[in-house]
């Protein structure tokens, strides 16, 4: 039956031809290649839980009176968006779980993109021919951050409302067009009338579609280029060494999807996130203390805080303070990030195709530059907690702010020097990080001792093998007979 | 010592030329090659672990179904679902990692760059056909371009004309007018004796209660006498009252926290600090300008009113906020 159905489809779509190629695709066996997969899987979790949420969320700013089960809010005038979010959390079966999973998955999505990007950066995987895919990846990071912001702004609670207010101020700080942009986006002067329905459609339709399209391009290019790989185990520039898609990676990657989903569900079950009923409805004149955005907006919030109180006054015009930390800084950052592959190629003069990855220590300047840049953003991220830190450490706000202002400038240089030095030192110890062969001490019959190196690496009872070409597998007569079905490979009995 | 009886001798990991089994590159490989052995040292144990894990996931998914049916609380739902997924994943990964051919396998990778000949053929085809079809129809191509360009421009109209009104003057004024009554959020007009020294409330003009832009903080800093925050503002603070726009000049958050002892207003978003006595001038943090002050007077019935609106645009800066008082030039 299945044979017949497959035959029917195959006759019309020639699946066997492309299918053989597909199931033979080789994935390198290195854990660091799984980080990008976490991003992909958490995006799938986002889509699934997100669809559930749209069934109950009402994207509207109109007033309603709360009549739900949460006693402290009863009788209050709140917006439909806030009302429906509270209701789907408390009155829809599984609603709170889906909402918390959605929020956690969003945090994991952006986080795994960042870590994936660090892996790609420090191993030089962005070099030719993968520059365009690096740019797509950077765009995906920007879109993920934007969509995360839009998403947590939707419930119309006090904390997210404050974030929207800041977003309006940042928009109107853009020279020439800022005020117009803000008015067109919000449907008028702040707070406008349209922001929740507009954020909603951007969040659930427009940006996910763009992300899906770019993701298809990202993965399509990956298939075209095939994976980059670490040297060793017979890996060369003109091959890929690892395990095939079918069956090994289908099981590994498929299992990893369920693991990611499982962890997200456990987080959604056990770790509360964004309890909007505690924050209350957003009113423009209300504000709460210690307000922080989600972590991936933290560097922006920190930059806003450490920026000195400067504005640029021009005849008849001005460039407001928030323009520098919130538009110029991320603008420069992401432009440089986009162009990094070309900048490095220009500086090193290396324009060859690279499919073998670097060890970070072998590229000390790139590694030190990357770690220093990351340190700068980490300091800004920390600066988004100046008030909390001052409280917690019993320091004055003044001291903490100045500490972060100085650190933002000084730390990257220190980190650069330390990383560069570390890379250079590591280069001198070629066996660092490798399993050492252990020695056997043998006693001979006459009582003499000799020391010989063991053939095996400890914990490694299987020798390193050379890779075999996956398309050149020949079915032995035995195996074909045993299985009785040509085209399926059978593992010989002694290896089972 | 691990048991080595069944495995071939170890090989140099970096030996690019010599393949342990299967002969030279590109030659057929038998399924008897060690690369097809399963990766686990003890396949039975791995199989057992995967089986236990699948069974656990079976139980957990069933438990999730029961929990959903019984409308169990969030943590029961989530833990049963999460354990189900995670155990399913662990089982599959165990299967894939330990019970499948250990490899390594390889496939060839073509260089991405095309040969000059491939490129020449493609470009040649494209250009020669283009010559016939397009270059001889230059007028058509120009007309098509013109029509497309008009569409492109026209398509912008809904973006710029329908999404929202133009800012016009709305950035420069709030709803505060000469004579506006200071009104609290519950709609009551604020009278002279409503606030004690050190007290603070948020007020609005009576026609815009709750308004995001007209929100103003009213602070009583002393019991009697006019509070003078600067030249030209001698009458703005009657009977110890001062009123400032509540919209932070940095990023627009409500400046909601008043420190009574130091007479300072703090914005909780980015910690800008404003000194009330000197006209809410910024003394700390990123805010670049003072909070605009609302001139007050007390009417004949003892209610607080505005002498006029704010004399400069409130809130954060914007491109068209020029000149000394912020008005358009």
Contacts between the chains, C-beta under 8 A, distances in Angstrom:
chain1	res1	chain2	res2	distance
A	24	B	107	6.1
A	25	B	107	7.3
A	26	B	105	5.9
A	26	B	106	6.3
A	26	B	107	4.7
A	29	B	103	7.1
A	29	B	104	7.2
A	93	B	68	6.3
A	93	B	71	5.5
A	94	B	68	6.2
A	94	B	77	5.7
A	96	B	74	4.6
A	97	B	74	5.3
A	97	B	77	5.1
A	97	B	78	4.7
A	97	B	81	7.2
A	100	B	74	7.5
A	100	B	78	7.5
A	101	B	78	7.6
A	128	B	112	7.9
A	129	B	112	4.1
A	129	B	113	7.7
A	162	B	253	5.9
A	162	B	269	6.4
A	165	B	212	7.9
A	165	B	251	7.5
A	165	B	252	4.9
A	165	B	253	6.2
A	166	B	251	4.5
A	166	B	252	6.4
A	166	B	253	6.7
A	166	B	269	6.6
A	168	B	252	6.5
A	169	B	250	7.8
A	169	B	251	4.5
A	169	B	252	4.0
A	169	B	315	7.2
A	169	B	316	4.2
A	170	B	251	7.1
A	172	B	316	6.9
A	172	B	318	4.5
A	172	B	319	7.8
A	173	B	316	6.8
A	173	B	317	6.6
A	173	B	318	6.6
A	173	B	319	7.8
A	174	B	319	7.3
A	175	B	319	5.0
A	176	B	319	5.9
A	177	B	319	7.9
A	178	B	318	5.9
A	178	B	319	5.4
A	179	B	167	4.5
A	179	B	171	6.2
A	179	B	318	5.1
A	179	B	319	6.5
A	179	B	320	6.3
A	180	B	160	7.6
A	180	B	166	6.9
A	180	B	167	6.5
A	183	B	163	7.9
A	183	B	164	4.3
A	183	B	165	6.3
A	183	B	166	6.8
A	183	B	167	5.3
A	184	B	159	7.0
A	184	B	160	6.7
A	184	B	163	3.9
A	184	B	164	4.5
A	185	B	163	7.2
A	185	B	164	7.3
A	186	B	164	6.5
A	187	B	163	6.6
A	187	B	164	4.5
A	188	B	164	5.1
A	188	B	165	5.5
A	188	B	170	8.0
A	189	B	167	7.2
A	189	B	170	4.9
A	189	B	171	7.4
A	189	B	213	6.8
A	190	B	212	5.7
A	190	B	213	6.9
A	190	B	252	7.3
A	191	B	212	4.9
A	192	B	164	7.1
A	194	B	164	7.5
A	224	B	112	7.9
A	225	B	112	6.6
A	226	B	107	7.4
A	226	B	109	5.0
A	231	B	14	7.9
A	232	B	13	5.6
A	232	B	14	6.3
A	233	B	13	6.1
A	233	B	104	5.5
A	234	B	15	7.7
A	234	B	16	6.1
A	234	B	19	7.7
A	234	B	104	6.9
A	234	B	106	6.7
A	235	B	106	8.0
A	236	B	16	6.6
A	237	B	109	7.6
A	238	B	108	6.5
A	238	B	109	5.5
A	238	B	110	7.8
A	238	B	111	7.2
A	239	B	106	4.7
A	239	B	107	6.6
A	239	B	108	5.6
A	239	B	109	5.6
A	240	B	106	6.2
A	240	B	107	5.4
A	240	B	109	5.5
A	241	B	103	8.0
A	241	B	104	4.9
A	241	B	105	7.2
A	241	B	106	4.6
A	242	B	103	6.7
A	242	B	104	6.2
A	242	B	105	6.7
A	242	B	106	7.8
A	243	B	100	7.3
A	243	B	101	7.4
A	243	B	103	4.8
A	243	B	104	7.2
A	243	B	105	6.1
A	244	B	105	5.7
A	247	B	96	7.3
A	247	B	100	5.8
A	248	B	96	5.4
A	248	B	100	4.5
A	248	B	101	6.8
A	248	B	103	7.5
A	249	B	96	7.1
A	250	B	96	7.4
A	251	B	92	5.2
A	251	B	93	7.1
A	251	B	95	5.0
A	251	B	96	2.8
A	251	B	97	7.9
A	251	B	100	6.5
A	252	B	92	7.6
A	252	B	93	5.7
A	252	B	96	3.7
A	252	B	97	6.0
A	253	B	96	8.0
A	254	B	92	5.5
A	254	B	96	7.7
A	255	B	88	7.5
A	255	B	89	4.5
A	255	B	90	7.1
A	255	B	91	7.1
A	255	B	92	2.9
A	255	B	93	3.6
A	255	B	94	7.7
A	255	B	95	7.3
A	255	B	96	6.1
A	256	B	89	6.4
A	256	B	93	6.3
A	257	B	89	7.1
A	258	B	85	4.8
A	258	B	86	7.1
A	258	B	88	4.5
A	258	B	89	3.3
A	258	B	92	6.4
A	259	B	85	7.4
A	259	B	86	5.7
A	259	B	89	3.3
A	259	B	90	6.7
A	259	B	93	6.7
A	260	B	89	7.5
A	261	B	85	4.5
A	261	B	89	7.5
A	262	B	81	8.0
A	262	B	82	4.9
A	262	B	83	7.0
A	262	B	84	7.2
A	262	B	85	3.3
A	262	B	86	2.9
A	262	B	87	7.4
A	262	B	88	7.3
A	262	B	89	5.7
A	263	B	82	7.1
A	263	B	86	6.4
A	264	B	82	7.5
A	265	B	78	5.4
A	265	B	79	8.0
A	265	B	81	4.6
A	265	B	82	3.3
A	265	B	85	5.8
A	265	B	86	7.9
A	266	B	78	6.6
A	266	B	79	6.5
A	266	B	82	3.5
A	266	B	83	7.3
A	266	B	86	6.9
A	267	B	82	7.8
A	268	B	74	7.9
A	268	B	78	5.0
A	268	B	82	7.5
A	269	B	74	6.4
A	269	B	75	4.9
A	269	B	76	7.9
A	269	B	77	6.8
A	269	B	78	2.1
A	269	B	79	4.8
A	269	B	81	7.4
A	269	B	82	5.7
A	270	B	75	6.1
A	270	B	78	6.8
A	270	B	79	6.8
A	283	B	210	6.8
A	284	B	210	7.6
A	284	B	211	7.6
A	284	B	212	3.4
A	284	B	215	6.6
A	284	B	254	7.0
A	285	B	185	7.2
A	285	B	202	5.2
A	285	B	210	6.9
A	285	B	212	7.3
A	285	B	215	4.2
A	285	B	246	6.3
A	285	B	254	5.4
A	286	B	254	6.7
A	286	B	256	7.3
A	287	B	253	5.8
A	287	B	254	4.5
A	287	B	256	4.4
A	287	B	268	5.4
A	287	B	269	7.2
A	288	B	268	6.9
A	289	B	257	7.1
A	289	B	268	5.0
A	290	B	268	7.2
A	291	B	268	6.0
A	291	B	269	6.0
A	301	B	270	7.6
A	304	B	250	7.6
A	304	B	251	6.2
A	304	B	270	5.2
A	304	B	286	6.4
A	305	B	270	4.7
A	305	B	271	6.4
A	305	B	285	7.3
A	305	B	286	6.5
A	306	B	286	7.8
A	307	B	286	4.9
A	308	B	286	6.9
A	309	B	250	7.9
A	309	B	272	7.7
A	309	B	282	5.9
A	309	B	285	6.9
A	309	B	286	5.3
A	309	B	287	5.9
A	309	B	288	4.5
A	310	B	288	6.4
A	311	B	288	4.4
A	311	B	289	7.4
A	311	B	317	5.7
A	313	B	322	8.0
A	314	B	322	7.4
A	315	B	322	6.8
A	315	B	329	7.7
A	316	B	320	7.8
A	316	B	322	3.4
A	316	B	323	6.4
A	316	B	328	7.5
A	316	B	329	4.2
A	317	B	319	5.5
A	317	B	320	6.5
A	317	B	321	7.6
A	317	B	322	4.9
A	318	B	317	5.2
A	318	B	318	7.6
A	318	B	319	6.9
A	318	B	321	5.2
A	318	B	322	6.4
A	319	B	317	7.6
A	319	B	319	7.3
A	320	B	288	7.7
A	320	B	316	5.7
A	320	B	317	3.0
A	320	B	318	6.4
A	320	B	321	7.7
A	321	B	250	6.1
A	321	B	286	5.8
A	321	B	287	7.6
A	321	B	288	4.8
A	321	B	316	7.6
A	321	B	317	6.7
A	322	B	250	6.7
A	322	B	251	5.3
A	322	B	316	6.3
A	322	B	317	7.9
A	353	B	111	6.1
A	353	B	112	6.1
A	353	B	113	6.9
A	355	B	109	6.3
A	386	B	271	6.2
A	387	B	268	7.4
A	387	B	271	5.6
A	397	B	271	5.7
A	397	B	273	8.0
A	397	B	284	7.2
A	398	B	284	6.3
A	401	B	271	7.0
A	401	B	284	7.6
A	401	B	285	7.2
A	454	B	1	7.8
A	455	B	4	7.7
A	455	B	9	7.2
A	455	B	10	5.5
A	456	B	1	7.7
A	456	B	2	6.2
A	456	B	4	6.9
A	456	B	10	6.7
A	460	B	2	7.8
A	461	B	2	3.2
A	461	B	3	6.7
A	461	B	4	6.5
A	461	B	7	7.1
A	461	B	41	6.1
A	462	B	7	6.0
A	462	B	39	7.9
A	462	B	41	7.6
A	462	B	102	6.9
A	463	B	7	6.0
A	463	B	8	6.3
A	463	B	9	6.6
A	463	B	10	3.6
A	463	B	11	5.9
A	463	B	20	7.7
A	464	B	10	6.3
A	464	B	11	5.4
A	464	B	12	7.6
A	464	B	13	4.5
A	465	B	11	6.7
A	465	B	20	5.1
A	465	B	21	7.2
A	465	B	34	5.9
A	465	B	35	5.5
A	465	B	102	7.8
A	465	B	103	7.6
A	465	B	104	6.4
A	466	B	11	6.5
A	466	B	15	7.0
A	466	B	18	6.9
A	466	B	19	3.9
A	466	B	20	4.8
A	466	B	21	7.6
A	466	B	22	7.6
A	466	B	104	7.7
A	467	B	19	7.8
A	467	B	35	7.6
A	467	B	103	7.0
A	467	B	104	4.1
A	467	B	105	5.8
A	467	B	106	3.7
A	468	B	19	7.3
A	468	B	21	7.3
A	468	B	22	4.6
A	468	B	29	4.4
A	468	B	33	6.0
A	468	B	35	5.0
A	468	B	103	7.9
A	468	B	104	7.6
A	468	B	105	5.8
A	468	B	106	7.0
A	469	B	22	7.9
A	469	B	25	6.8
A	469	B	26	6.3
A	469	B	29	6.8
A	469	B	105	7.3
A	469	B	106	5.8
A	469	B	107	6.8
A	469	B	108	7.5
A	470	B	105	4.2
A	470	B	106	6.9
A	470	B	107	5.6
A	471	B	107	6.7
A	472	B	22	7.8
A	472	B	26	6.5
A	472	B	27	6.6
A	472	B	28	5.1
A	472	B	29	5.3
A	473	B	28	7.5
A	473	B	29	5.3
A	473	B	31	6.6
A	474	B	28	4.0
A	474	B	29	6.3
A	474	B	30	5.7
A	474	B	31	7.4
A	475	B	31	6.4
A	476	B	30	5.4
A	476	B	31	5.2
A	476	B	32	6.2
A	479	B	31	4.9
A	489	B	31	5.7
A	489	B	36	7.4
A	490	B	31	6.6
A	491	B	31	7.2
A	491	B	36	5.7
A	491	B	37	7.4
A	491	B	38	6.8
A	491	B	101	6.9
A	492	B	31	6.1
A	492	B	32	5.4
A	492	B	36	7.1
A	494	B	6	7.4
A	495	B	34	7.8
A	495	B	36	6.4
A	495	B	37	3.7
A	495	B	38	6.0
A	496	B	38	6.9
A	496	B	43	6.5
